[in-house]
Amino acid sequence: MTETMRSDADLADEKMDARRKKLLFRSWHRGMREMDLVLGQFADREMASLTDDEIDQYESLLDIPDTEFLPIVTGEKQAPADMDCPVLRKILASRHSMKF
């Protein structure tokens, strides 16, 4: 297949490193469907453009159990100081534009 025949998605996928691909997969396979949708959609939109520091932050957020993370994402609970970071704020800001 020539470069001109490839789709933008194919090209973006090739440019994404293994760590980002793993985080994208983890975003869509959380265990709780609500979190799959929130984090999966966020990752689809943002993963390729996150900085290395933001990738570290996102990876730490993915380590939080869904039962603790979901109330923060839905706004039922405020994020503890140790969880608050620029990537969490991006996730919270993006949830308003998500389509379910």
N, C-alpha and C positions, 0 to 999 in steps of 0.2 A: 504494500500500500504506500503510495507516495505521500509526502508531507501535506500536499494540498487536499488529499482525499480524507485525511483524518479529521475527526470532529474536535471541537474545542475541548470537550470532556476527555477525550483520549489524550490529548496533549497535556492537559492539566494533570491527569492521572500519572503520566510519565514523569512529570516534574516534581511530584510529591514524594518526599523521602519515605523510607520504611516506617519511621517513627510516627509521622503524620498519618500514614495509612492505617497503622495500628490504632491510633487514637480515634480516627474516623470510624473504624469498625466498632471499637468499644462504645462510642457515642450512640450507635444504633442498636447495640446489644447489651443494654443495661440490666434487663430483667423486669423492669416496671415500664409498661408501654408508654405511660405519660412522659417518663424521663427519656425514653428512646426518641420520642417525637421532639421534645424540646432540645435535647442535646444533639440529636442527629441532624435536625434542620440547621441548628447553629453551626455545627461542624461542617456541613455541606457548604454553607455560605462563607465561613470564615477561616477554615483550617489552612488553606493555601497562603493566606495573607498574615497569619499570626507570626510574630517575632519569636525568636528562640526563648526569650524570657516568658512570653505569653504561652508558649507551648508548655513550658515547665509549670506554669500556673494552671493551665487547663488539665494537665496530667494529674496534678494534685487534686483538683476538683473531682475528677473522675474516680478517685480513690474513696470519695465520701459515699457511704451507703445511700441508696435511693430514699430510704425512709427518713433520713436526716436532711437530704438535699431537696427533696420535693417541696416541703413546706417553705423553704427559702425561695425557691424558684417561683412558687405560686403567690408569694407575698404574705403568706399566713404567719411567717416567722422572719425576724430580722437575722441577717447573716452575722455570726460571731466575728469578732475582730480578726481572729486568726484565719478565717476563710475569705474575708473581704479582700478583693484584689481587682485590678483592672479587667481581667477576663470575666470574672463573675459579674461585674457591672455591665459588660458587653452582653452577657447572656441574659441578664435581667432586662436590659433595654430591648433586646431583640425579641423577647417573648411576646411583646405586644403586637408585633407584625407577623407572627406565625399563624399558619393556617392548619387547622385540624380537621 
